[in-house]
Amino acid sequence: MHGSEFAKWVRDFEDERERRAAQGDPDWGRGAALHPAVWAGVQRFQVGEDGDGANLVAKADQAGDPDYTRAVRLFVAEEQNHARMLARLLAAGGMPLLSGHWSDTVFVRLRRLMGLRLELLVLMIAEVVALRYYRALRDGAGDPLTSEVAGRVLADEERHVPFHCARLHASLAELPRAVRRPVLAGWRLLLLAVCAVVAADHGRALRRLGVGRRRFVADVMSSSGPVVRAILAPRPDAWSGHGA
C-alpha cells in the first residue's frame, strides 16, 4: 500500500484525537457500581489495553512507510487512552489495577516473536474479541459511567479493525494467491480457540452482562467473516463493525 493511502488513516486518527480532546473525559465523579465478576473482567481488559507499543512501532518503521508508522503511533496512543480510561473507571469503583494477567503475557510474547504480518494477525484476534466484549459491557453493565467508557472504547475499536485490515490486505497480497485463504482460515481457527478461552475465563461476567458463553463465541466468529472478506477485498477500509 502506498504511503499516500495510509495518509488517510493518519488524518482519521488525528481528527479523532482532536474530537476526543474537545469532548473531554467522562464525569469520573459519578462513581461506578458493578458486580464483582464484571469488575474482574474490566481489570483483565485494562491490562490488555496497556503497553507502550514499542515493538509494533519498530516493526511498522521497518516497513518503510512513514505514513503507516505515524498511523501506528496514533493507534498505540488510542490504546493507551483506553487503558487510562479503564484505570479511571476502576478507580471510580474503588477497584485496584492488576499488575498483569497470563493471557496478556501470552499474547505479548507471541507478537514479539513474529514479523509485522503475523503480529497484526495476532493483534486482530484481540481486537475482534474486544469488539464483542465492549459491546456487551456497554449494553449490559447497567451503570452509566461504565456504559459511557465502554461505548467510547468500542467506537475506537470499530475504527481500528478496518485500519489493520488495510495493512493486512497489502501484506497478504505479497503472498501467492493460493496461500491467502488458508492463512486466514488458520487465523479463524486460532480466533475460535482464543475466544473459547476468553468465554470460559469471563463466563460469570458475560452472564451478568446478558451474554452467555456460547452466544459470545458465536457472535465473535460471525463477526470474523466480514473481517476476512475485508482483508481479501480490494477496499478493506469499507468494512464496518457497527452492530457486529
Summary of the structure (lengths in Angstrom):
residues: 244
radius of gyration: 17.5
end to end distance: 26.9
largest distance: 55.3
contacts: 759
relative contact order: 0.13
helix: 79%
strand: 0%
